Amino acid sequence: MQNSQPNSSRRSFFSGAATVGAAAAAVVALPQVAPSDAVVSEPARVAPEKGGGYHLSARVKQYYKTTQL
């Protein structure tokens, strides 16, 4: 009779490798989260009476940085 130990060892190795691969893929796929200390809230702005509520905020500046080539 053959010993079943090598098969179960091989099976656990591939199961562990699949788990590590799935975890690595999940880490890459998740968006990066900034530390909570770096979050600075801007004061609420009052809506203008005649429309045109665009203003250059930190979020807009960050977006412009990401679109530069």
Contacts in CASP RR format, 6 or more apart in sequence:
PFRMAT RR
TARGET T0000
AUTHOR 0000-0000-0000
METHOD contacts of the structure
MODEL  1
MQNSQPNSSRRSFFSGAATVGAAAAAVVALPQVAPSDAVVSEPARVAPEK
GGGYHLSARVKQYYKTTQL
40 58 0 8 1.000
42 57 0 8 1.000
42 58 0 8 1.000
45 55 0 8 1.000
47 53 0 8 1.000
END
